[in-house]
Amino acid sequence: MNEKKQVGEKAADFVKDGMVVGLGTGSTVYYTLLKLGTFVQQGLSIRGIPSSIQTEKLALELGIPLVSFDEIEQIDVAIDGADEVSSDLNLIKGGGGALLREKIIAKAAKTFIVAADSKKMVNQLGSFPLPVEVLPFGVEMTSKYIQELGGSTKLRQKDGIPYLTDNGHYIVDCSFQDLTHPEVLEKDLNLIPGVIDNGLFVGMADIVITMNANQQIDINLRK
C-alpha cells in the first residue's frame, strides 16, 4: 500500500472549483498534483501557485493553470508535505530545499493542508535535521550563531558543492538536542543576520492528512 499516494490524493479532494491553490513540493504532493491534473482535465477550474521550479514544471506538464502573487488577493488552500509532524501539528519542512517559498505560500493560504505518511508523525519534532535557509555571504558566521542556539550545523551539499535553493541561497541542516519549544527556536533563528527563514512551521497547519495504525486515512484538525 502506497501511503503517500493515498494521503496525497485525499488532499486533492479539498480543492474546489474556482480556487487559487498553493502547490507544494515533494514525493507526497506529487500525487496531489497528479490528481489535480486529472480533475482539471475533467473540467475543474483552478489556478495554482507553485512552491518550486520542480513543482512549476510538473504542474505545467499536467495542464494546471498557474498564476503569480501579483494576480491574486490570497490563496484559498495550500497543500504540501512535511518531513516531521508533531502531535500538536507543528512541522519540520525543507528536506526538499523549498522551505522559504513553501512558507510564503502557507502563510498566504486561508487553509494550509499537510499530507504526510505515518512515518512522518512524531510526538516531538527534532529527529529530522532542521533545514535553515541562509545567505551564502557569511555562512560561516551564520552557522556559528546557530550553534550558539544549541544546534550542530552541516552545510547541505550536492555533487560536492553547496546546495543552492531556487532562491540562490544555501541550506544549513541543523540538529537540536531539545526542540520542546519550536515556537521560540523558530523566532530566535530568524533573528540571526544571514538567516532567511527556517523549516519550523509552528501553528501553521490547519489540517493534517495521514494514515492511522489500521491503514485508514486520518484527518487531523488544528485545535
N, CA, C and O of each residue as an XYZ file, in Angstrom:
892
protein
N       0.846     -1.200      0.000
C       0.000      0.000      0.000
C       0.885      1.256      0.000
O       1.797      1.378      0.818
N       0.614      2.165     -0.903
C       1.396      3.394     -1.006
C       0.706      4.487     -0.196
O      -0.238      5.121     -0.667
N       1.186      4.699      1.022
C       0.574      5.712      1.901
C       0.660      7.109      1.297
O      -0.292      7.887      1.369
N       1.816      7.421      0.698
C       1.995      8.753      0.128
C       0.947      9.023     -0.951
O       0.391     10.118     -1.034
N       0.691      8.016     -1.769
C      -0.302      8.164     -2.838
C      -1.696      8.382     -2.248
O      -2.449      9.232     -2.722
N      -2.035      7.610     -1.210
C      -3.373      7.710     -0.631
C      -3.632      9.067      0.025
O      -4.666      9.694     -0.201
N      -2.663      9.510      0.848
C      -2.886     10.787      1.544
C      -2.739     11.961      0.579
O      -3.432     12.970      0.712
N      -1.834     11.828     -0.392
C      -1.670     12.888     -1.381
C      -2.920     13.090     -2.217
O      -3.339     14.219     -2.469
N      -3.516     11.972     -2.649
C      -4.744     12.065     -3.449
C      -5.912     12.583     -2.606
O      -6.753     13.329     -3.107
N      -5.966     12.193     -1.332
C      -7.048     12.655     -0.455
C      -7.009     14.172     -0.314
O      -8.053     14.822     -0.270
N      -5.809     14.734     -0.242
C      -5.670     16.184     -0.098
C      -6.295     16.920     -1.281
O      -6.839     18.013     -1.123
N      -6.213     16.315     -2.466
C      -6.766     16.955     -3.666
C      -8.284     17.126     -3.569
O      -8.852     18.004     -4.218
N      -8.944     16.284     -2.756
C     -10.399     16.373     -2.613
C     -10.853     17.666     -1.936
O     -12.028     18.025     -2.008
N      -9.920     18.370     -1.274
C     -10.268     19.621     -0.601
C     -10.277     20.810     -1.567
O     -10.675     21.915     -1.196
N      -9.841     20.578     -2.791
C      -9.778     21.653     -3.780
C     -11.111     21.732     -4.524
O     -11.596     20.740     -5.069
N     -11.688     22.922     -4.534
C     -12.993     23.140     -5.169
C     -12.860     24.094     -6.357
O     -11.871     24.813     -6.497
N     -13.883     24.074     -7.199
C     -13.898     24.888     -8.411
C     -13.695     26.369     -8.082
O     -14.303     26.900     -7.152
N     -12.836     27.020     -8.857
C     -12.611     28.457     -8.716
C     -11.524     28.831     -7.720
O     -11.239     30.016     -7.544
N     -10.910     27.850     -7.062
C      -9.925     28.142     -6.021
C      -8.559     28.512     -6.595
O      -8.172     28.073     -7.678
N      -7.844     29.337     -5.827
C      -6.408     29.528     -6.031
C      -5.705     28.569     -5.070
O      -5.968     28.583     -3.867
N      -4.812     27.737     -5.608
C      -4.234     26.637     -4.833
C      -2.714     26.766     -4.754
O      -2.035     26.866     -5.776
N      -2.196     26.763     -3.537
C      -0.757     26.707     -3.340
C      -0.281     25.275     -3.536
O      -0.775     24.356     -2.882
N       0.668     25.087     -4.426
C       1.126     23.746     -4.795
C       2.489     23.471     -4.164
O       3.483     24.110     -4.510
N       2.525     22.525     -3.246
C       3.747     22.204     -2.521
C       4.734     21.410     -3.350
O       4.560     21.214     -4.552
N       5.784     20.957     -2.667
C       6.877     20.248     -3.320
C       7.161     18.953     -2.563
O       7.096     18.923     -1.334
N       7.474     17.890     -3.291
C       7.893     16.665     -2.618
C       7.162     15.431     -3.110
O       6.277     15.498     -3.963
N       7.569     14.286     -2.535
C       7.124     12.990     -3.037
C       5.671     12.678     -2.716
O       5.055     11.868     -3.408
N       5.106     13.301     -1.683
C       3.698     13.057     -1.359
C       2.784     13.968     -2.169
O       1.772     13.525     -2.714
N       3.151     15.246     -2.243
C       2.340     16.207     -3.000
C       2.391     15.915     -4.497
O       1.533     16.373     -5.250
N       3.379     15.164     -4.921
C       3.438     14.695     -6.307
C       2.105     14.032     -6.684
O       1.569     14.267     -7.767
N       1.585     13.207     -5.780
C       0.318     12.508     -6.055
C      -0.876     13.465     -6.005
O      -1.861     13.275     -6.718
N      -0.781     14.487     -5.164
C      -1.821     15.525     -5.158
C      -1.876     16.213     -6.517
O      -2.952     16.435     -7.073
N      -0.717     16.540     -7.035
C      -0.645     17.232     -8.321
C      -1.184     16.363     -9.452
O      -1.907     16.851    -10.321
N      -0.832     15.068     -9.443
C      -1.363     14.165    -10.467
C      -2.890     14.136    -10.421
O      -3.550     14.165    -11.460
N      -3.447     14.078     -9.200
C      -4.905     14.033     -9.047
C      -5.537     15.344     -9.507
O      -6.570     15.346    -10.175
N      -4.906     16.453     -9.142
C      -5.435     17.753     -9.569
C      -5.380     17.890    -11.088
O      -6.281     18.463    -11.699
N      -4.318     17.360    -11.691
C      -4.224     17.377    -13.147
C      -5.381     16.629    -13.792
O      -5.931     17.070    -14.802
N      -5.753     15.482    -13.197
C      -6.907     14.711    -13.684
C      -8.190     15.511    -13.527
O      -9.021     15.553    -14.434
N      -8.346     16.149    -12.363
C      -9.550     16.962    -12.114
C      -9.658     18.106    -13.125
O     -10.747     18.411    -13.612
N      -8.518     18.737    -13.436
C      -8.515     19.853    -14.395
C      -8.944     19.347    -15.778
O      -9.716     20.008    -16.474
N      -8.443     18.182    -16.167
C      -8.843     17.596    -17.448
C     -10.338     17.299    -17.484
O     -10.960     17.322    -18.546
N     -10.907     17.021    -16.308
C     -12.344     16.727    -16.218
C     -13.187     17.987    -16.084
O     -14.413     17.905    -16.004
N     -12.534     19.172    -16.057
C     -13.289     20.416    -16.058
C     -13.145     21.285    -14.825
O     -13.731     22.366    -14.773
N     -12.376     20.844    -13.819
C     -12.175     21.676    -12.631
C     -11.397     22.932    -13.003
O     -10.368     22.860    -13.675
N     -11.899     24.083    -12.561
C     -11.237     25.356    -12.848
C     -10.501     25.836    -11.605
O     -11.121     26.256    -10.628
N      -9.179     25.770    -11.650
C      -8.358     26.264    -10.548
C      -7.178     27.027    -11.114
O      -6.877     26.945    -12.305
N      -6.506     27.778    -10.233
C      -5.245     28.436    -10.580
C      -4.243     28.074     -9.487
O      -4.553     28.150     -8.298
N      -3.046     27.684     -9.900
C      -2.053     27.229     -8.940
C      -0.888     28.188     -8.789
O      -0.510     28.886     -9.730
N      -0.322     28.211     -7.580
C       0.925     28.932     -7.324
C       1.945     27.907     -6.831
O       1.791     27.372     -5.733
N       2.986     27.620     -7.623
C       3.938     26.561     -7.262
C       4.991     27.057     -6.265
O       5.377     28.226     -6.272
N       5.442     26.134     -5.409
C       6.429     26.487     -4.386
C       7.863     26.204     -4.820
O       8.804     26.463     -4.070
N       8.029     25.680     -6.016
C       9.382     25.390     -6.507
C       9.370     25.305     -8.027
O       8.316     25.160     -8.645
N      10.545     25.396     -8.613
C      10.676     25.243    -10.062
C      10.258     23.834    -10.471
O       9.633     23.637    -11.513
N      10.610     22.859     -9.637
C      10.239     21.459     -9.890
C       8.718     21.302     -9.968
O       8.200     20.652    -10.876
N       8.009     21.902     -9.007
C       6.541     21.816     -8.987
C       5.931     22.585    -10.155
O       4.954     22.138    -10.756
N       6.506     23.734    -10.471
C       6.017     24.525    -11.606
C       6.085     23.701    -12.896
O       5.149     23.699    -13.696
N       7.200     23.008    -13.081
C       7.391     22.193    -14.292
C       6.350     21.081    -14.362
O       5.750     20.854    -15.413
N       6.135     20.382    -13.236
C       5.172     19.289    -13.211
C       3.748     19.795    -13.439
O       2.980     19.185    -14.183
N       3.399     20.908    -12.798
C       2.049     21.464    -12.944
C       1.759     21.833    -14.401
O       0.664     21.588    -14.909
N       2.746     22.418    -15.058
C       2.561     22.783    -16.468
C       2.395     21.539    -17.339
O       1.577     21.524    -18.259
N       3.177     20.492    -17.043
C       3.037     19.236    -17.788
C       1.640     18.641    -17.610
O       1.111     18.005    -18.521
N       1.047     18.852    -16.434
C      -0.267     18.277    -16.124
C      -1.425     19.173    -16.570
O      -2.593     18.808    -16.437
N      -1.084     20.340    -17.096
C      -2.131     21.245    -17.580
C      -2.808     22.064    -16.496
O      -3.905     22.584    -16.701
N      -2.157     22.184    -15.335
C      -2.719     23.005    -14.250
C      -2.338     24.464    -14.508
O      -1.150     24.783    -14.565
N      -3.318     25.354    -14.665
C      -3.002     26.763    -14.939
C      -2.303     27.402    -13.739
O      -2.694     27.179    -12.593
N      -1.270     28.194    -14.009
C      -0.501     28.822    -12.940
C      -0.648     30.338    -12.977
O      -0.834     30.938    -14.036
N      -0.559     30.946    -11.785
C      -0.590     32.407    -11.665
C       0.540     32.817    -10.723
O       1.176     31.978    -10.084
N       0.771     34.126    -10.654
C       1.759     34.654     -9.711
C       1.036     35.486     -8.654
O      -0.153     35.775     -8.787
N       1.759     35.866     -7.609
C       1.130     36.580     -6.495
C       0.531     37.918     -6.908
O      -0.428     38.384     -6.291
N       1.083     38.540     -7.941
C       0.545     39.845     -8.331
C      -0.800     39.730     -9.060
O      -1.426     40.739     -9.386
N      -1.234     38.495     -9.311
C      -2.515     38.282     -9.998
C      -3.633     37.869     -9.039
O      -4.779     37.712     -9.462
N      -3.317     37.694     -7.762
C      -4.321     37.187     -6.821
C      -4.341     38.023     -5.543
O      -3.406     38.773     -5.261
N      -5.424     37.879     -4.775
C      -5.524     38.549     -3.475
C      -5.020     37.643     -2.365
O      -4.334     38.093     -1.447
N      -5.364     36.367     -2.455
C      -4.906     35.399     -1.456
C      -5.021     33.997     -2.047
O      -5.581     33.802     -3.126
N      -4.479     33.030     -1.316
C      -4.568     31.627     -1.711
C      -5.685     30.980     -0.899
O      -5.745     31.140      0.320
N      -6.563     30.254     -1.570
C      -7.674     29.611     -0.863
C      -7.205     28.423     -0.034
O      -7.542     28.296      1.143
N      -6.426     27.563     -0.665
C      -5.908     26.391      0.036
C      -4.501     26.087     -0.489
O      -4.248     26.130     -1.693
N      -3.597     25.781      0.441
C      -2.263     25.331      0.061
C      -2.099     23.897      0.536
O      -2.519     23.547      1.640
N      -1.489     23.072     -0.298
C      -1.284     21.659      0.038
C       0.203     21.348     -0.072
O       0.836     21.632     -1.089
N       0.751     20.762      0.988
C       2.176     20.464      0.984
C       2.437     19.229      1.838
O       1.551     18.750      2.545
N       3.646     18.728      1.764
C       4.068     17.619      2.610
C       4.841     18.135      3.805
O       4.862     19.338      4.066
N       5.481     17.225      4.535
C       6.311     17.605      5.682
C       7.333     16.507      5.928
O       7.136     15.356      5.538
N       8.420     16.877      6.577
C       9.435     15.895      6.965
C       9.139     15.322      8.346
O       9.456     14.168      8.633
N       8.525     16.144      9.198
C       8.031     15.685     10.504
C       6.785     16.470     10.864
O       6.675     17.660     10.569
N       5.838     15.781     11.514
C       4.627     16.423     12.029
C       4.471     15.992     13.484
O       4.378     14.799     13.774
N       4.443     16.957     14.399
C       4.303     16.620     15.817
C       2.836     16.395     16.163
O       1.944     16.658     15.357
N       2.604     15.901     17.381
C       1.234     15.600     17.810
C       0.363     16.854     17.879
O      -0.861     16.763     17.785
N       0.988     18.029     18.042
C       0.209     19.286     18.036
C       0.269     19.985     16.674
O       0.010     21.183     16.560
N       0.617     19.205     15.643
C       0.568     19.626     14.237
C       1.560     20.732     13.881
O       1.329     21.494     12.943
N       2.660     20.823     14.626
C       3.774     21.652     14.170
C       4.642     20.816     13.225
O       4.627     19.586     13.273
N       5.392     21.503     12.374
C       6.085     20.809     11.285
C       7.562     21.148     11.225
O       7.987     22.233     11.623
N       8.345     20.185     10.713
C       9.656     20.480     10.126
C       9.532     20.215      8.631
O       9.094     19.146      8.206
N       9.935     21.231      7.831
C       9.900     21.122      6.388
C      11.236     21.607      5.822
O      12.016     22.262      6.515
N      11.482     21.281      4.574
C      12.670     21.796      3.914
C      13.660     20.738      3.487
O      14.730     21.058      2.969
N      13.307     19.453      3.703
C      14.179     18.386      3.233
C      14.391     18.440      1.729
O      15.442     18.046      1.223
N      13.379     18.934      1.019
C      13.480     19.068     -0.436
C      14.059     20.392     -0.888
O      14.249     20.611     -2.084
N      14.343     21.282      0.062
C      15.027     22.532     -0.260
C      14.133     23.697     -0.641
O      14.631     24.734     -1.079
N      12.808     23.549     -0.481
C      11.899     24.616     -0.942
C      11.200     25.329      0.221
O      10.139     25.924      0.027
N      11.779     25.277      1.420
C      11.061     25.725      2.617
C      10.642     27.190      2.566
O       9.564     27.526      3.057
N      11.454     28.072      1.989
C      11.122     29.502      2.005
C       9.873     29.788      1.181
O       8.946     30.444      1.655
N       9.851     29.300     -0.039
C       8.665     29.527     -0.874
C       7.456     28.793     -0.286
O       6.331     29.288     -0.343
N       7.703     27.606      0.278
C       6.603     26.855      0.898
C       5.998     27.634      2.059
O       4.780     27.631      2.243
N       6.839     28.298      2.839
C       6.328     29.049      3.996
C       5.579     30.304      3.552
O       4.557     30.660      4.138
N       6.082     30.968      2.525
C       5.387     32.144      1.985
C       3.990     31.751      1.511
O       3.015     32.456      1.771
N       3.902     30.617      0.813
C       2.618     30.146      0.291
C       1.694     29.706      1.425
O       0.505     30.027      1.419
N       2.240     28.970      2.399
C       1.415     28.503      3.528
C       0.841     29.685      4.307
O      -0.321     29.659      4.713
N       1.650     30.715      4.514
C       1.206     31.905      5.255
C       0.097     32.640      4.509
O      -0.798     33.215      5.128
N       0.157     32.621      3.181
C      -0.817     33.355      2.368
C      -2.137     32.603      2.185
O      -3.102     33.150      1.652
N      -2.169     31.347      2.633
C      -3.348     30.500      2.383
C      -4.374     30.610      3.504
O      -4.027     30.654      4.685
N      -5.641     30.654      3.112
C      -6.730     30.606      4.106
C      -6.693     29.282      4.856
O      -6.901     29.241      6.069
N      -6.427     28.194      4.124
C      -6.325     26.862      4.734
C      -5.052     26.195      4.247
O      -4.807     26.102      3.044
N      -4.241     25.730      5.194
C      -2.987     25.051      4.861
C      -3.132     23.576      5.239
O      -3.283     23.224      6.409
N      -3.080     22.724      4.208
C      -3.266     21.285      4.377
C      -1.932     20.575      4.195
O      -1.206     20.833      3.234
N      -1.615     19.678      5.126
C      -0.386     18.890      5.036
C      -0.750     17.427      4.825
O      -1.544     16.863      5.577
N      -0.174     16.823      3.811
C      -0.354     15.388      3.547
C       0.945     14.687      3.907
O       1.995     14.980      3.334
N       0.872     13.754      4.865
C       2.091     13.108      5.358
C       1.824     11.648      5.677
O       0.829     11.321      6.324
N       2.713     10.764      5.224
C       2.537      9.359      5.565
C       2.845      9.147      7.046
O       3.436     10.016      7.687
N       2.449      8.007      7.585
C       2.509      7.767      9.031
C       3.929      7.835      9.593
O       4.109      8.120     10.777
N       4.928      7.581      8.767
C       6.324      7.647      9.242
C       6.726      9.064      9.626
O       7.674      9.259     10.387
N       6.009     10.051      9.102
C       6.356     11.455      9.387
C       5.750     11.951     10.706
O       6.098     13.034     11.179
N       4.852     11.167     11.296
C       4.168     11.586     12.518
C       5.019     11.247     13.739
O       5.423     10.098     13.922
N       5.294     12.261     14.582
C       6.154     12.084     15.758
C       5.505     12.765     16.963
O       4.662     13.649     16.807
N       5.903     12.347     18.159
C       5.417     13.022     19.367
C       6.043     14.398     19.502
O       5.372     15.366     19.861
N       7.327     14.475     19.213
C       8.044     15.756     19.314
C       8.989     15.899     18.136
O       9.622     14.930     17.716
N       9.083     17.108     17.606
C       9.972     17.381     16.490
C      11.435     17.244     16.904
O      11.771     17.396     18.078
N      12.302     16.956     15.933
C      13.726     17.040     16.195
C      14.570     15.889     15.692
O      15.787     16.032     15.579
N      13.964     14.752     15.385
C      14.777     13.653     14.838
C      15.264     13.995     13.435
O      16.393     13.667     13.068
N      14.418     14.651     12.656
C      14.808     15.087     11.316
C      15.591     16.393     11.443
O      15.124     17.315     12.112
N      16.769     16.500     10.822
C      17.547     17.739     10.914
C      16.749     18.941     10.403
O      16.079     18.860      9.373
N      16.826     20.036     11.120
C      16.057     21.234     10.777
C      16.786     22.038      9.694
O      17.892     22.522      9.934
N      16.189     22.187      8.513
C      16.816     22.996      7.466
C      16.654     24.491      7.754
O      15.578     24.956      8.129
N      17.743     25.221      7.569
C      17.719     26.680      7.720
C      18.279     27.283      6.432
O      19.410     26.990      6.045
N      17.488     28.122      5.776
C      17.926     28.752      4.528
C      18.706     30.018      4.864
O      18.221     30.885      5.591
N      19.927     30.115      4.324
C      20.823     31.215      4.694
C      21.442     31.843      3.451
O      21.520     31.223      2.391
N      21.880     33.093      3.610
C      22.639     33.749      2.556
C      24.009     33.090      2.431
O      24.624     32.758      3.444
N      24.493     32.896      1.210
C      25.854     32.375      1.063
C      26.896     33.282      1.729
O      27.869     32.792      2.302
N      26.693     34.602      1.653
C      27.643     35.537      2.240
C      27.675     35.361      3.761
O      26.646     35.483      4.427
N      28.830     35.080      4.292
C      28.972     34.968      5.738
C      28.394     33.708      6.337
O      28.088     33.669      7.528
N      28.239     32.674      5.526
C      27.583     31.456      6.012
C      28.329     30.848      7.208
O      27.722     30.210      8.068
N      29.638     31.051      7.252
C      30.414     30.506      8.374
C      29.994     31.160      9.694
O      29.852     30.483     10.712
N      29.798     32.484      9.667
C      29.370     33.192     10.880
C      27.927     32.857     11.221
O      27.576     32.673     12.387
N      27.099     32.780     10.193
C      25.691     32.432     10.431
C      25.596     31.066     11.101
O      24.820     30.884     12.039
N      26.380     30.114     10.624
C      26.379     28.774     11.213
C      26.849     28.823     12.668
O      26.324     28.108     13.521
N      27.830     29.661     12.940
C      28.351     29.797     14.310
C      27.249     30.303     15.251
O      27.111     29.818     16.374
N      26.472     31.276     14.782
C      25.393     31.814     15.620
C      24.303     30.765     15.855
O      23.708     30.709     16.932
N      24.047     29.933     14.836
C      23.072     28.841     15.007
C      23.575     27.864     16.063
O      22.802     27.373     16.886
N      24.866     27.587     16.032
C      25.452     26.686     17.031
C      25.294     27.247     18.439
O      25.124     26.488     19.393
N      25.349     28.567     18.575
C      25.180     29.202     19.882
C      23.769     29.023     20.436
O      23.543     29.164     21.638
N      22.823     28.711     19.550
C      21.452     28.407     19.997
C      21.299     26.935     20.378
O      20.218     26.501     20.776
N      22.398     26.163     20.254
C      22.353     24.760     20.680
C      22.282     23.757     19.548
O      22.054     22.570     19.784
N      22.474     24.213     18.332
C      22.374     23.305     17.191
C      23.732     22.939     16.620
O      24.634     23.776     16.568
N      23.883     21.700     16.194
C      25.052     21.348     15.373
C      24.654     21.579     13.922
O      23.509     21.333     13.546
N      25.588     22.048     13.109
C      25.257     22.504     11.757
C      26.054     21.766     10.696
O      27.203     21.378     10.901
N      25.405     21.587      9.562
C      26.069     20.971      8.416
C      25.556     21.645      7.146
O      24.357     21.645      6.870
N      26.476     22.216      6.385
C      26.094     22.863      5.130
C      25.674     21.797      4.128
O      26.433     20.870      3.848
N      24.475     21.926      3.591
C      23.990     20.921      2.637
C      24.799     20.976      1.349
O      25.056     22.048      0.801
N      25.194     19.801      0.879
C      25.995     19.691     -0.340
C      25.238     18.907     -1.406
O      24.400     18.058     -1.101
N      25.550     19.209     -2.647
C      25.049     18.407     -3.764
C      26.166     18.313     -4.787
O      26.674     19.330     -5.260
N      26.547     17.090     -5.126
C      27.635     16.851     -6.086
C      28.922     17.548     -5.644
O      29.680     18.058     -6.468
N      29.152     17.560     -4.339
C      30.412     18.076     -3.819
C      30.510     19.584     -3.676
O      31.550     20.108     -3.277
N      29.416     20.289     -4.005
C      29.404     21.755     -3.818
C      28.167     22.128     -3.016
O      27.224     21.339     -2.951
N      28.144     23.331     -2.393
C      26.970     23.713     -1.602
C      25.680     23.687     -2.429
O      25.625     24.197     -3.548
N      24.648     23.077     -1.842
C      23.328     23.012     -2.487
C      22.771     24.430     -2.593
O      22.848     25.208     -1.642
N      22.212     24.760     -3.752
C      21.595     26.075     -3.956
C      20.083     25.918     -4.062
O      19.591     25.088     -4.825
N      19.347     26.723     -3.289
C      17.889     26.711     -3.398
C      17.459     27.441     -4.675
O      18.277     28.057     -5.357
N      16.166     27.360     -4.981
C      15.631     28.086     -6.137
C      15.843     29.596     -5.991
O      15.798     30.337     -6.973
N      16.075     30.040     -4.751
C      16.262     31.463     -4.476
C      17.741     31.864     -4.481
O      18.070     33.023     -4.230
N      18.639     30.897     -4.768
C      20.060     31.190     -4.798
C      20.717     31.217     -3.426
O      21.787     31.803     -3.259
N      20.084     30.588     -2.449
C      20.616     30.558     -1.086
C      21.179     29.177     -0.751
O      20.958     28.208     -1.477
N      21.910     29.109      0.361
C      22.386     27.842      0.907
C      21.376     27.300      1.925
O      20.497     28.026      2.389
N      21.515     26.026      2.261
C      20.753     25.435      3.367
C      21.729     24.818      4.358
O      22.603     24.034      3.990
N      21.560     25.192      5.629
C      22.313     24.581      6.717
C      21.348     23.641      7.442
O      20.314     24.074      7.950
N      21.696     22.350      7.485
C      20.877     21.362      8.197
C      21.371     21.279      9.647
O      22.557     21.067      9.898
N      20.448     21.446     10.587
C      20.805     21.623     11.999
C      20.149     20.550     12.867
O      18.973     20.225     12.699
N      20.936     20.009     13.796
C      20.398     19.066     14.777
C      20.369     19.741     16.143
O      21.395     20.200     16.645
N      19.174     19.794     16.736
C      18.999     20.370     18.064
C      18.612     19.268     19.036
O      17.707     18.478     18.766
N      19.306     19.220     20.173
C      19.002     18.192     21.177
C      17.618     18.399     21.768
O      16.907     17.439     22.064
N      17.240     19.676     21.939
C      15.976     19.983     22.608
C      15.106     20.846     21.698
O      15.432     21.999     21.414
N      13.997     20.270     21.250
C      13.069     21.038     20.411
C      11.688     21.077     21.061
O      10.666     20.967     20.384
N      11.674     21.236     22.381
C      10.395     21.256     23.115
C       9.652     22.573     22.917
O       8.443     22.643     23.136
N      10.374     23.624     22.502
C       9.717     24.926     22.288
C      10.035     25.418     20.872
O      10.805     26.361     20.695
N       9.440     24.775     19.875
C       9.760     25.143     18.487
C       9.383     26.576     18.147
O      10.011     27.203     17.293
N       8.350     27.099     18.820
C       7.925     28.472     18.524
C       9.005     29.477     18.920
O       9.158     30.512     18.269
N       9.756     29.177     19.986
C      10.845     30.064     20.418
C      12.031     29.947     19.463
O      12.604     30.951     19.041
N      12.390     28.711     19.131
C      13.534     28.491     18.237
C      13.280     29.081     16.858
O      14.183     29.657     16.251
N      12.055     28.942     16.358
C      11.723     29.496     15.040
C      12.029     30.989     14.995
O      12.617     31.480     14.032
N      11.624     31.710     16.045
C      11.852     33.161     16.080
C      13.322     33.494     16.306
O      13.864     34.397     15.668
N      13.971     32.756     17.223
C      15.382     33.038     17.523
C      16.261     32.835     16.293
O      17.167     33.629     16.041
N      16.002     31.787     15.535
C      16.780     31.538     14.323
C      16.628     32.675     13.327
O      17.599     33.098     12.701
N      15.400     33.168     13.185
C      15.147     34.200     12.184
C      15.690     35.570     12.579
O      15.715     36.489     11.760
N      16.130     35.710     13.844
C      16.758     36.963     14.282
C      18.251     37.003     13.952
O      18.890     38.047     14.083
N      18.808     35.861     13.523
C      20.236     35.801     13.185
C      20.468     36.450     11.817
O      19.846     36.043     10.836
N      21.355     37.453     11.734
C      21.669     38.024     10.420
C      22.216     36.940      9.489
O      23.102     36.172      9.864
N      21.681     36.893      8.288
C      22.095     35.866      7.330
C      21.093     34.742      7.204
O      21.066     34.051      6.185
N      20.259     34.543      8.230
C      19.196     33.538      8.128
C      18.018     34.153      7.370
O      17.512     35.210      7.744
N      17.593     33.482      6.307
C      16.432     33.953      5.539
C      15.155     33.448      6.194
O      14.230     34.223      6.438
N      15.104     32.155      6.479
C      13.988     31.546      7.214
C      14.389     30.122      7.556
O      15.429     29.633      7.116
N      13.560     29.471      8.335
C      13.891     28.107      8.746
C      12.690     27.194      8.554
O      11.574     27.653      8.314
N      12.938     25.889      8.665
C      11.929     24.891      8.336
C      10.946     24.559      9.441
O      10.203     23.585      9.322
N      10.919     25.340     10.516
C       9.881     25.161     11.540
C       8.620     25.889     11.097
O       8.635     27.100     10.873
N       7.544     25.148     10.975
C       6.236     25.709     10.626
C       5.353     25.521     11.857
O       4.702     24.487     12.011
N       5.334     26.522     12.727
C       4.663     26.406     14.022
C       3.277     27.054     13.942
O       3.146     28.227     13.593
N       2.255     26.275     14.270
C       0.885     26.803     14.280
C       0.348     27.164     12.917
O      -0.587     27.958     12.811
N       0.923     26.595     11.866
C       0.515     26.961     10.501
C      -0.406     25.940      9.855
O      -1.284     26.310      9.075
N      -0.223     24.653     10.166
C      -1.037     23.609      9.524
C      -2.445     23.623     10.095
O      -2.631     23.516     11.308
N      -3.430     23.754      9.228
C      -4.838     23.701      9.655
C      -5.374     22.273      9.644
O      -6.173     21.889     10.498
N      -4.923     21.498      8.667
C      -5.383     20.110      8.502
C      -4.169     19.244      8.173
O      -3.358     19.602      7.319
N      -4.047     18.107      8.853
C      -3.005     17.140      8.515
C      -3.681     15.826      8.133
O      -4.443     15.256      8.915
N      -3.394     15.354      6.922
C      -3.949     14.099      6.424
C      -2.861     13.040      6.504
O      -1.788     13.201      5.922
N      -3.137     11.952      7.227
C      -2.152     10.889      7.371
C      -2.870      9.549      7.440
O      -4.083      9.477      7.247
N      -2.114      8.482      7.719
C      -2.695      7.142      7.851
C      -2.568      6.695      9.301
O      -1.543      6.933      9.940
N      -3.619      6.040      9.828
C      -3.541      5.535     11.199
C      -3.044      4.085     11.203
O      -2.725      3.519     10.157
N      -2.987      3.504     12.399
C      -2.441      2.145     12.549
C      -3.269      1.095     11.821
O      -2.769      0.017     11.498
N      -4.541      1.412     11.561
C      -5.429      0.493     10.852
C      -5.397      0.690      9.335
O      -6.226      0.157      8.598
N      -4.399      1.483      8.892
C      -4.252      1.776      7.457
C      -5.478      2.486      6.889
O      -5.874      2.272      5.743
N      -6.063      3.338      7.729
C      -7.173      4.189      7.286
C      -6.706      5.638      7.286
O      -5.836      6.024      8.066
N      -7.295      6.427      6.404
C      -6.917      7.841      6.337
C      -7.425      8.564      7.572
O      -8.590      8.442      7.948
N      -6.529      9.316      8.195
C      -6.837     10.143      9.371
C      -6.787     11.606      8.958
O      -5.828     12.040      8.320
N      -7.808     12.366      9.317
C      -7.804     13.813      9.054
C      -7.780     14.525     10.394
O      -8.752     14.482     11.149
N      -6.671     15.176     10.684
C      -6.462     15.870     11.964
C      -6.609     17.371     11.767
O      -5.987     17.958     10.881
N      -7.439     17.986     12.605
C      -7.654     19.424     12.544
C      -6.923     20.112     13.677
O      -6.875     19.603     14.796
N      -6.346     21.289     13.379
C      -5.658     22.037     14.432
C      -6.665     22.508     15.465
O      -7.704     23.077     15.132
N      -6.337     22.261     16.719
C      -7.246     22.647     17.806
C      -7.146     24.125     18.065
O      -7.833     24.646     18.944
